[in-house]
Amino acid sequence: MEEILDLNNTIVITQERLAGWLMFNKFHKISEKPDFKDVTRNIYIFKDTPLLREVMGKYSEFKSIIK
């Protein structure tokens, strides 16, 4: 069965730690693929929602607290 990916409602995350934070907060990764610009890295694709954007903002706050 071929995977169909609707790129209109998705967001590409290039940071592994941010992708991990989103998955820790119960967001499901739609896909993970090699980054064409840097083959040593991956890109992480999630469904783009207002709640996901909110949690991404909280990641920035959390990151600034622990540094």
C-alpha positions as CSV (number, residue, x, y, z in Angstrom):
1,M,0.0,0.0,0.0
2,E,1.4,3.4,-1.0
3,E,1.6,6.2,1.6
4,I,-0.2,9.3,0.6
5,L,1.1,12.5,2.1
6,D,-1.0,15.7,2.0
7,L,1.7,18.4,2.2
8,N,-0.9,21.2,2.4
9,N,-1.6,20.6,6.1
10,T,1.8,19.6,7.2
11,I,4.9,21.2,8.8
12,V,8.5,20.1,8.2
13,I,10.7,20.0,11.3
14,T,14.4,19.9,10.8
15,Q,15.5,19.8,14.4
16,E,15.6,16.3,16.0
17,R,15.1,17.7,19.5
18,L,12.0,19.7,18.5
19,A,10.6,16.6,16.8
20,G,11.3,14.6,19.9
21,W,9.6,17.3,22.1
22,L,6.5,17.1,19.8
23,M,6.3,13.3,20.0
24,F,6.9,13.5,23.8
25,N,3.8,15.8,23.9
26,K,1.7,13.2,22.0
27,F,2.0,14.5,18.5
28,H,2.4,11.7,15.9
29,K,5.0,12.0,13.3
30,I,3.5,11.5,9.8
31,S,6.8,10.8,8.1
32,E,10.6,10.9,8.5
33,K,12.9,11.3,5.5
34,P,16.5,12.0,4.8
35,D,17.3,15.8,4.4
36,F,18.3,16.4,0.8
37,K,20.5,19.3,1.8
38,D,22.4,17.3,4.5
39,V,22.2,13.5,4.1
40,T,23.5,13.1,7.7
41,R,20.2,14.6,9.0
42,N,16.5,13.7,8.7
43,I,13.4,15.9,8.4
44,Y,10.3,15.1,10.4
45,I,6.8,15.8,9.0
46,F,3.8,16.5,11.3
47,K,0.3,17.5,10.7
48,D,0.2,21.3,11.2
49,T,-2.4,22.4,13.7
50,P,-2.8,25.4,16.0
51,L,-2.1,23.1,19.0
52,L,1.1,21.9,17.5
53,R,2.2,25.5,17.0
54,E,1.3,26.3,20.6
55,V,3.4,23.3,21.8
56,M,6.3,24.4,19.6
57,G,6.2,27.8,21.3
58,K,6.3,26.1,24.7
59,Y,9.4,24.3,23.5
60,S,11.2,27.6,22.9
61,E,10.2,28.7,26.5
62,F,11.3,25.4,28.0
63,K,14.6,25.5,26.1
64,S,15.4,29.0,27.4
65,I,14.7,27.9,31.0
66,I,17.0,24.9,31.0
67,K,20.0,26.7,29.4
